[in-house]
Every structure is written in structure tokens, then in C-alpha cells.
């Protein structure tokens, strides 16, 4: 290894240093891209035997962490070795560490805080479901891109270091964000990461850490024994309810915390409903309202801006769900911007608030999303029979049992499938096999569909929402004659067609059946659980996500409202027929 290369990679500049290594911006000549290289330092450890043990452990942990594929986790591309040096090749994130935002000791804006906490919570829950605990969740390990997407890094490395501490006496990092059980034992669960996330939330909302002492031993004693000052006494603009949420997540006993990190994020957002508080740089941010929504999408807000913030954020409910908020600044400029953006539905009438630019057709309410330029239709709350339609001879086993479902809140859903033009606009790429501006984007993985909807300020619909919207009050297997409403194997000439050329369903939605299979948020199960359900969310985890609606190259049996398909979520296992549309409350 020369001073300027490692393996095949050319080192361009140093980006940072930590307890376990040095990070460089590097160039990968094989595929002409820049990457991040983390060189792992083992020279500090006592002898050759311990260094060899560390290398073995690092390889094992890096392999496990490398299997994580999530939009809010920095991707590990490769584990390499050059002589006695081990290194990781990582996704390069052009952004800043959250640590820089917090360095000034000022409270962060509410929308930014909830967005970051929600995104990191989603990533942590995903990792925990895969049996991986981060163990070093802190602002330095949370990277914020310019578009507001948060990425957490260094999965697996903390476990190696924590094991090394007990053998060598070396101190790993700062205990400021560690949980009490982590200070006592190396055997911890995902609740330790949740505690660390709570510490970050406390600091973002107040500008101060909940535990602060002059020496590491005193700090550790505080974390294990002391209750921090209630958050609303540190930042009087915050409600007491927020202090209660933070108090629970910072409980000394892991079992007293929230079941999941996302449930903590949801409760945090709901506690801040209606709050107006001064954030960093002295600008004011309006409070937001939270509502129940489906699993597996968190929607980031924009990163802090020097003048103001506004935008639509995600909705969140327990178990792999997201936070929702409508945020507008108190300034006149933000109010003007709000006219062109989205507003949440009214709890009383379960219909969206009126605003200029809103188009109606009969009882259909449509709006254009300024982020992706696509039209979205408001779907009112209601009940329907989900699963195999009555007297439908084409049903598969996975469409059973039919069961009553209630959706307690209305939601927006794309009037069409996401087009190639919209996808290219937000994602700067187009994976589709067939090219055409108004063709449904296809050949899309679940992760990429998930990421697009976040960037659009939306999310993927649940299976229940998708089927409810597709049926549009129709109890049959289709909402009309198949040749009139859908592109499928018998009429498509084996290729996709521009969206909105076929007849819409009664709620004004096009191509709910045919043209492209549509990813939804839920994990896939071979059959539905028995009994009725309200706002069903699918299984809590799995290996496949659900797709709905059929596609241009399949037969008529697969183009029905209740038809379901399951496919792997890995980015390298997707089919040319797979597209999607977004939803949101």
C-alpha cells in the first residue's frame, strides 16, 4: 500500500478520524465512481494475537452489517485487506455529520429533529429485525445529505470495539450516548440503540445533552443512576408531554422503553403537535400534526436552510411506521409557499383542507405534488371486503381468507403509476427497460421505490390501502372490463404503455390493474390472518414485499384487484414488470 492507494482504490482526501480508523474519500477505477474508504487501525492493540483476533471479529461483523440494505443505512460495498491493513469500502455520502449541527449548543428546528429521528429509527428497527445492534448511535455516526436524507454509518464496528475494551483497557469513544446496560455489559439489545437515539433527540430539542459531567466515570455514574432534567424545563417552548416521551425512552431499564424505535419517533412527533418553537439560527417553525399510517416508509424533510423550512413530512405509527407532519414557517414567505404544497386531512371531516390549485371532478379531489409533478387523488376513509372477491373462480390461495377491513383515515394516492419522467427528475436515473417519458417506470426494486416516495414527500401504500383504492367501492374482481381498464398480456404487445390511456376506476385512478406491478409497503405473507382488521399493516418482518395489480406481460388471471405477489426486497432481485405509485395521509 502506498500513501496514496489501498488495494485498487486511490485515496483522494481524509474525511475524518475515529477510535477505530480513518475515513478517506477515494476513487474506484473499476466502475469510475467515488467511494468512502475506512481503514481500520489495529496497531493500538496489545499484541499480534489480539490484532489477529480483532481482524477475524471485524470480518465477521462487517459481513453481517454488509447484508443490511436500507435507504437510511450507509451501504458497505466491500471488505478488503492490504497487507496487515483491513479496510471497508463504503457508499460515499456528500453531506455533513449531525454532530456539526449540534456543535453550537442550540436547539434544532422541530421539523428537522423529527425527520432525522424518524429516519434513523426506521433504519435501527430494520437492523434490529435482522439481529444487528449498532451500539454506537451518536451524532458523529449520522450523516445528513443536502436533500435531508439521514444515513447512519458504522454498523458492526462498535461491537468489535466494545469487546476489545474489556481485553485491553482501551476506551472506545465517549459514553455520552451509551445506555446504562451498555456501560455494564457488552450483551445488549436494540433497546440500547433506542436509548442512544433518545439522547440525540433530547440534545436536538434543547441544545444540551441530558447527561453531562467533567470526567468519564462521573458521566457513566449519571447515565446509570441519575434522571436528567425534564426536557420542558431545559427548553420551555416544549410541552410537558414531550418530556414524558423522552423520559420513557431514557428509562434505565430496557423493558420500560418503547417496543420499537419508530414507536418512540411517533410519540415524539405527536407530543409536538401544534408546538411553535424557535430552532437554530433563530427562525421559527410551526408545529405539526401526526396521524396513523402504514408501515415501512419514513419521509425525510429538507435539511436545515439558512432562511426557512417548509414541507410535507411522513406519517408514523407503531411497528415500522413513519411520522407525519405539515410544517409551515410563521413567516409570510412560508405562508406563500404553503399554497403550493400539501396539507394534512381534516380529522373531523376526513377530507383535505381546501386550497388554491385544487382540482375537483365530481367528488374526486386531486392535487399536484410539487416535488414530483404527479397528480394525487384523495381517498376517503371507509370499509371493504379485502381478499378473494365473491364468486371469483380465479383466486389463488394467498388471496384468502376474504375478510372485512376498515381504514380509519383517508389518504392520498398517485392518480397514475410513477412515470419515467418523474422518476428521473427525483432520482437522476432510469432503470426501465422500455424508455418513454410517460411510461410507468419499471425494473424498480422495493428499496428504490421506497426511496423515491420519500423523496417525493410520500410513502408506499399498504396492501389494504392499495386494494381499497383499486376497488373504488366495487366488490368484483375488477372495476370494469379488463380490456377497457388494463394493459395486460392479451392487448399490450408485450410492452408497457403510457399511463392514463385506459379508463380510470370510479375514484379517478388509472392503471390500478395492469401496465406495471406495483410495490406496496407491506411484508408479504402467504395468506391473510383470520378475522377482520382496522388499518392492517402486514407482518412485522419478512424476506419478501408485496406487489399488486398485474402487469403488461401477464395473463388475465393475474390482473385482478385481490391478486397479490411477493418478491425479495434486495436491490439485485427485481423484475422488469415492477413499478409503483406513492401514497400519503
TORLUM-78436 format. One record per residue (C-alpha): residue number from 1; x negated, y, z. Coordinates in steps of 0.25 Angstrom, whole numbers. Layout:
<nodes>
NODE   bake       X       Y       Z
NODE    NUM       X       Y       Z
...
</nodes>
This chain:
<nodes>
NODE   bake       X       Y       Z
NODE      1       0       0       0
NODE      2      -6      13      -4
NODE      3      -2      26       4
NODE      4       8      29      -7
NODE      5      14      16     -10
NODE      6      20       4      -3
NODE      7      23      -8     -12
NODE      8      29      -3     -25
NODE      9      34      10     -19
NODE     10      28      23     -20
NODE     11      29      31      -7
NODE     12      33      46     -10
NODE     13      34      53       3
NODE     14      36      50      18
NODE     15      50      52      23
NODE     16      49      48      37
NODE     17      43      40      49
NODE     18      50      32      60
NODE     19      46      22      70
NODE     20      46      10      60
NODE     21      40      16      48
NODE     22      38      27      37
NODE     23      48      30      26
NODE     24      44      35      13
NODE     25      51      40       0
NODE     26      46      30     -10
NODE     27      47      27     -25
NODE     28      51      13     -30
NODE     29      45      12     -44
NODE     30      53      -1     -47
NODE     31      66       6     -48
NODE     32      62      20     -49
NODE     33      68      25     -36
NODE     34      64      31     -23
NODE     35      66      23     -10
NODE     36      62      25       4
NODE     37      51      16      10
NODE     38      50      13      25
NODE     39      36       8      29
NODE     40      37       0      42
NODE     41      26       3      52
NODE     42      21      -9      59
NODE     43       7      -4      64
NODE     44      12       1      77
NODE     45      16     -13      82
NODE     46       6     -20      91
NODE     47       0     -32      83
NODE     48       1     -39      70
NODE     49      10     -50      75
NODE     50      20     -39      79
NODE     51      19     -32      66
NODE     52      22     -45      58
NODE     53      34     -47      67
NODE     54      39     -33      64
NODE     55      37     -36      49
NODE     56      45     -48      50
NODE     57      56     -42      58
NODE     58      56     -30      49
NODE     59      58     -39      37
NODE     60      70     -46      43
NODE     61      77     -33      48
NODE     62      74     -26      34
NODE     63      80     -37      27
NODE     64      93     -37      35
NODE     65      94     -22      34
NODE     66      91     -23      19
NODE     67     104     -30      17
NODE     68     113     -18      22
NODE     69     119     -11      11
NODE     70     127       1      15
NODE     71     129      15      10
NODE     72     124      21      23
NODE     73     112      12      25
NODE     74      99      15      18
NODE     75      96       3       9
NODE     76      84      -6      11
NODE     77      79      -9      -3
NODE     78      67     -18       1
NODE     79      57     -23      12
NODE     80      43     -22       7
NODE     81      29     -25      12
NODE     82      16     -19       8
NODE     83       4     -26      15
NODE     84       7     -24      30
NODE     85      18     -14      28
NODE     86      33     -16      27
NODE     87      42      -6      21
NODE     88      57      -4      17
NODE     89      61       1       4
NODE     90      74       9       7
NODE     91      84      17       0
NODE     92      79      32      -1
NODE     93      89      42       6
NODE     94      88      56       1
NODE     95      93      63      14
NODE     96      90      66      28
NODE     97      90      59      41
NODE     98     101      63      50
NODE     99      90      65      60
NODE    100      87      79      53
NODE    101     102      83      55
NODE    102     101      81      70
NODE    103      87      87      72
NODE    104      93     101      74
NODE    105     101      96      86
NODE    106     114     101      80
NODE    107     127      94      79
NODE    108     131      89      65
NODE    109     143      92      58
NODE    110     155      83      61
NODE    111     157      78      47
NODE    112     143      75      45
NODE    113     142      68      58
NODE    114     154      59      56
NODE    115     149      56      42
NODE    116     135      51      46
NODE    117     140      43      58
NODE    118     151      36      49
NODE    119     141      33      38
NODE    120     131      27      48
NODE    121     142      20      56
NODE    122     146      13      43
NODE    123     132       9      40
NODE    124     130       4      54
NODE    125     143      -4      54
NODE    126     139     -11      41
NODE    127     125     -15      46
NODE    128     131     -20      59
NODE    129     140     -29      52
NODE    130     128     -34      45
NODE    131     122     -37      58
NODE    132     112     -26      58
NODE    133     110     -15      69
NODE    134     102      -3      65
NODE    135      96       0      79
NODE    136      91      14      76
NODE    137     102      22      71
NODE    138      97      37      72
NODE    139      98      49      64
NODE    140      84      47      58
NODE    141      90      34      52
NODE    142     102      41      46
NODE    143      99      47      32
NODE    144     109      57      27
NODE    145     110      59      12
NODE    146     113      72       5
NODE    147     127      67       2
NODE    148     130      64      17
NODE    149     128      49      16
NODE    150     121      43      28
NODE    151     111      32      27
NODE    152     106      24      39
NODE    153      92      18      38
NODE    154      82       9      46
NODE    155      91      -3      48
NODE    156      83     -14      54
NODE    157      71      -6      57
NODE    158      76      -3      71
NODE    159      78     -17      75
NODE    160      63     -20      71
NODE    161      58      -8      80
NODE    162      67     -12      92
NODE    163      61     -26      92
NODE    164      47     -20      91
NODE    165      49     -11     103
NODE    166      50     -22     113
NODE    167      38     -29     108
NODE    168      28     -17     106
NODE    169      34      -6     115
NODE    170      35       4     104
NODE    171      46      14     104
NODE    172      55      14      92
NODE    173      61      27      89
NODE    174      70      35      98
NODE    175      80      29     107
NODE    176      89      41     106
NODE    177      99      34      97
NODE    178      98      20     103
NODE    179     109      13     110
NODE    180     108       8     125
NODE    181     108      -6     121
NODE    182      97      -4     111
NODE    183      88       2     121
NODE    184      90     -10     130
NODE    185      89     -21     119
NODE    186      86     -24     105
NODE    187      98     -32     103
NODE    188     109     -22      99
NODE    189     122     -22      91
NODE    190     127     -12      81
NODE    191     133      -4      93
NODE    192     119       1      95
NODE    193     119       8      82
NODE    194     133      13      85
NODE    195     127      20      98
NODE    196     116      26      90
NODE    197     126      31      80
NODE    198     134      37      91
NODE    199     121      44      96
NODE    200     119      50      82
NODE    201     134      55      82
NODE    202     132      62      95
NODE    203     120      69      90
NODE    204     126      73      77
NODE    205     138      79      84
NODE    206     131      86      95
NODE    207     117      88      90
NODE    208     112      81     103
NODE    209     108      67     106
NODE    210     117      60     117
NODE    211     104      55     124
NODE    212      92      64     126
NODE    213      80      62     135
NODE    214      66      66     136
NODE    215      60      52     136
NODE    216      64      39     129
NODE    217      66      32     142
NODE    218      75      43     147
NODE    219      83      43     133
NODE    220      84      28     134
NODE    221      90      29     148
NODE    222     100      39     143
NODE    223     105      30     132
NODE    224     107      18     141
NODE    225     113      26     153
NODE    226     118      40     150
NODE    227     130      45     144
NODE    228     128      56     134
NODE    229     135      70     136
NODE    230     149      69     129
NODE    231     147      74     115
NODE    232     158      85     116
NODE    233     150      91     128
NODE    234     138      92     119
NODE    235     146      97     107
NODE    236     159     104     112
NODE    237     165     105      98
NODE    238     167      90      98
NODE    239     179      83     105
NODE    240     178      74     117
NODE    241     183      63     108
NODE    242     170      63     101
NODE    243     163      62     114
NODE    244     171      49     117
NODE    245     167      43     103
NODE    246     153      46     105
NODE    247     153      41     120
NODE    248     159      28     115
NODE    249     148      26     104
NODE    250     137      29     114
NODE    251     142      19     125
NODE    252     131      12     132
NODE    253     138      -2     130
NODE    254     139      -6     115
NODE    255     152     -12     117
NODE    256     158       1     121
NODE    257     155       8     107
NODE    258     163       7      95
NODE    259     165      -6      87
NODE    260     158      -1      75
NODE    261     150      12      71
NODE    262     161      16      62
NODE    263     172      16      72
NODE    264     163      25      80
NODE    265     162      34      68
NODE    266     177      34      66
NODE    267     179      38      81
NODE    268     169      49      80
NODE    269     176      55      67
NODE    270     190      54      73
NODE    271     185      61      86
NODE    272     180      73      78
NODE    273     193      74      71
NODE    274     197      89      70
NODE    275     184      94      76
NODE    276     177     106      71
NODE    277     163     107      75
NODE    278     150     115      72
NODE    279     140     106      65
NODE    280     126     108      61
NODE    281     122     121      54
NODE    282     133     127      62
NODE    283     144     124      51
NODE    284     158     119      56
NODE    285     164     106      52
NODE    286     179     103      52
NODE    287     183      91      59
NODE    288     189      79      52
NODE    289     200      68      53
NODE    290     198      54      53
NODE    291     207      43      48
NODE    292     208      27      48
NODE    293     201      22      35
NODE    294     195       9      30
NODE    295     182       2      31
NODE    296     169       3      25
NODE    297     167      17      20
NODE    298     161      29      26
NODE    299     161      42      19
NODE    300     150      52      21
NODE    301     151      67      22
NODE    302     141      76      16
NODE    303     128      79      23
NODE    304     127      92      31
NODE    305     127     104      22
NODE    306     122     118      26
NODE    307     135     125      23
NODE    308     147     116      26
NODE    309     153     102      25
NODE    310     166      97      20
NODE    311     171      84      14
NODE    312     179      71      16
NODE    313     173      60      25
NODE    314     176      46      27
NODE    315     187      40      36
NODE    316     183      29      46
NODE    317     190      18      54
NODE    318     184       7      63
NODE    319     176      -4      57
NODE    320     169       0      45
NODE    321     177      13      42
NODE    322     174      27      40
NODE    323     176      41      45
NODE    324     186      51      38
NODE    325     186      66      39
NODE    326     190      78      32
NODE    327     180      89      35
NODE    328     180     103      30
NODE    329     172     115      36
NODE    330     179     127      42
NODE    331     172     136      32
NODE    332     180     142      21
NODE    333     171     135      11
NODE    334     174     121      17
NODE    335     189     124      16
NODE    336     188     127       2
NODE    337     180     114      -1
NODE    338     191     107       7
NODE    339     201     110      -4
NODE    340     194     101     -14
NODE    341     191      90      -4
NODE    342     199      79       3
NODE    343     208      80      15
NODE    344     212      68      24
NODE    345     226      63      24
NODE    346     236      69      34
NODE    347     239      60      46
NODE    348     253      64      47
NODE    349     258      62      32
NODE    350     247      53      28
NODE    351     245      61      15
NODE    352     233      70      11
NODE    353     234      85      14
NODE    354     237      93       2
NODE    355     226     102      -4
NODE    356     224     109     -17
NODE    357     220     100     -29
NODE    358     228      88     -24
NODE    359     236      81     -35
NODE    360     249      74     -33
NODE    361     257      65     -42
NODE    362     270      61     -36
NODE    363     266      56     -22
NODE    364     251      54     -27
NODE    365     241      63     -21
NODE    366     228      64     -28
NODE    367     215      71     -25
NODE    368     201      72     -32
NODE    369     189      69     -23
NODE    370     179      80     -26
NODE    371     168      70     -23
NODE    372     170      60     -34
NODE    373     180      67     -43
NODE    374     190      56     -42
NODE    375     205      57     -38
NODE    376     210      50     -25
NODE    377     225      47     -22
NODE    378     231      48      -8
NODE    379     237      34      -4
NODE    380     247      35       8
NODE    381     247      26      20
NODE    382     256      14      19
NODE    383     258      -1      20
NODE    384     258     -12       9
NODE    385     256     -27       8
NODE    386     241     -30       5
NODE    387     236     -42      -2
NODE    388     243     -52     -11
NODE    389     255     -46     -18
NODE    390     268     -53     -16
NODE    391     271     -63     -27
NODE    392     257     -61     -33
NODE    393     252     -74     -39
NODE    394     238     -69     -42
NODE    395     234     -67     -27
NODE    396     221     -72     -22
NODE    397     219     -78      -8
NODE    398     211     -65      -4
NODE    399     223     -56      -6
NODE    400     230     -64       5
NODE    401     237     -63      14
NODE    402     246     -51      10
NODE    403     248     -42      22
NODE    404     254     -29      26
NODE    405     244     -17      27
NODE    406     246      -3      32
NODE    407     237       9      28
NODE    408     239      19      39
NODE    409     233      31      31
NODE    410     233      36      17
NODE    411     220      37       9
NODE    412     215      42      -4
NODE    413     210      32     -15
NODE    414     204      34     -28
NODE    415     214      36     -39
NODE    416     204      28     -48
NODE    417     192      19     -46
NODE    418     180      27     -45
NODE    419     175      31     -59
NODE    420     161      30     -64
NODE    421     160      46     -65
NODE    422     164      47     -50
NODE    423     154      36     -46
NODE    424     143      43     -54
NODE    425     146      56     -48
NODE    426     145      52     -34
NODE    427     135      40     -35
NODE    428     126      45     -46
NODE    429     126      31     -52
NODE    430     136      22     -60
NODE    431     135       7     -58
NODE    432     146       4     -68
NODE    433     144      -6     -80
NODE    434     154       1     -89
NODE    435     152      16     -90
NODE    436     163      27     -91
NODE    437     166      39     -83
NODE    438     180      35     -79
NODE    439     177      20     -78
NODE    440     178      15     -64
NODE    441     164      14     -58
NODE    442     161      -1     -57
NODE    443     150     -11     -53
NODE    444     150      -4     -40
NODE    445     146     -11     -27
NODE    446     155      -9     -14
NODE    447     143      -1      -7
NODE    448     143       9     -19
NODE    449     158      11     -19
NODE    450     157      13      -4
NODE    451     146      24      -6
NODE    452     154      31     -18
NODE    453     167      32      -9
NODE    454     159      38       2
NODE    455     152      48      -8
NODE    456     166      52     -13
NODE    457     171      54       2
NODE    458     179      42       1
NODE    459     179      27       4
NODE    460     183      14      -2
NODE    461     197      10       1
NODE    462     201      -2      10
NODE    463     207     -14       3
NODE    464     220     -11       9
NODE    465     220       4       4
NODE    466     216      -1     -10
NODE    467     227     -11     -11
NODE    468     237      -1      -5
NODE    469     233       9     -15
NODE    470     233      -1     -27
NODE    471     247      -6     -24
NODE    472     253       8     -22
NODE    473     265       2     -16
NODE    474     266      -9     -26
NODE    475     267     -23     -19
NODE    476     264     -31     -32
NODE    477     250     -36     -37
NODE    478     249     -23     -46
NODE    479     255      -9     -46
NODE    480     258     -11     -61
NODE    481     256     -19     -74
NODE    482     241     -23     -74
NODE    483     238     -19     -88
NODE    484     244      -5     -85
NODE    485     237      -3     -72
NODE    486     224     -10     -73
NODE    487     211     -13     -81
NODE    488     208     -28     -80
NODE    489     203     -40     -88
NODE    490     214     -40     -98
NODE    491     214     -26    -102
NODE    492     201     -19     -98
NODE    493     192     -25    -110
NODE    494     183     -29     -98
NODE    495     178     -15     -94
NODE    496     183      -4     -85
NODE    497     192       7     -89
NODE    498     192      22     -85
NODE    499     200      24     -73
NODE    500     215      28     -72
NODE    501     219      23     -86
NODE    502     228      13     -81
NODE    503     241      16     -74
NODE    504     240      20     -59
NODE    505     247      14     -47
NODE    506     259      21     -41
NODE    507     249      29     -32
NODE    508     241      34     -44
NODE    509     229      25     -42
NODE    510     222      20     -55
NODE    511     215       6     -57
NODE    512     218       1     -44
NODE    513     219     -12     -51
NODE    514     209     -16     -62
NODE    515     197      -8     -68
NODE    516     187     -10     -57
NODE    517     188     -18     -44
NODE    518     188      -8     -32
NODE    519     179     -10     -20
NODE    520     186      -7      -7
NODE    521     181      -5       7
NODE    522     185     -18      14
NODE    523     176     -30      16
NODE    524     183     -42       8
NODE    525     190     -53      15
NODE    526     195     -66       8
NODE    527     209     -64      14
NODE    528     216     -53      22
NODE    529     218     -55      37
NODE    530     233     -59      40
NODE    531     243     -49      45
NODE    532     245     -34      42
NODE    533     235     -23      43
NODE    534     234      -8      45
NODE    535     222      -1      37
NODE    536     215     -15      35
NODE    537     200     -14      33
NODE    538     196     -28      29
NODE    539     186     -36      36
NODE    540     175     -28      45
NODE    541     164     -34      36
NODE    542     160     -44      25
NODE    543     152     -47      13
NODE    544     162     -42       2
NODE    545     170     -30       0
NODE    546     184     -30      -7
NODE    547     187     -25     -21
NODE    548     201     -23     -26
NODE    549     209     -21     -39
NODE    550     202     -29     -50
NODE    551     194     -24     -62
NODE    552     194     -23     -77
NODE    553     188     -37     -79
NODE    554     197     -46     -70
NODE    555     210     -53     -73
NODE    556     224     -48     -69
NODE    557     224     -57     -56
NODE    558     213     -48     -50
NODE    559     220     -35     -53
NODE    560     230     -34     -42
NODE    561     232     -25     -30
NODE    562     229     -36     -20
NODE    563     217     -42     -27
NODE    564     204     -42     -19
NODE    565     190     -45     -22
NODE    566     177     -46     -13
NODE    567     163     -43     -17
NODE    568     150     -41     -10
NODE    569     146     -27      -6
NODE    570     131     -28      -9
NODE    571     127     -18     -20
NODE    572     122     -28     -29
NODE    573     134     -37     -29
NODE    574     145     -29     -37
NODE    575     153     -32     -49
NODE    576     155     -23     -62
NODE    577     170     -23     -59
NODE    578     169     -16     -45
NODE    579     173      -1     -43
NODE    580     181       6     -32
NODE    581     189      18     -28
NODE    582     188      26     -16
NODE    583     198      30      -5
NODE    584     198      39       8
NODE    585     208      44      18
</nodes>
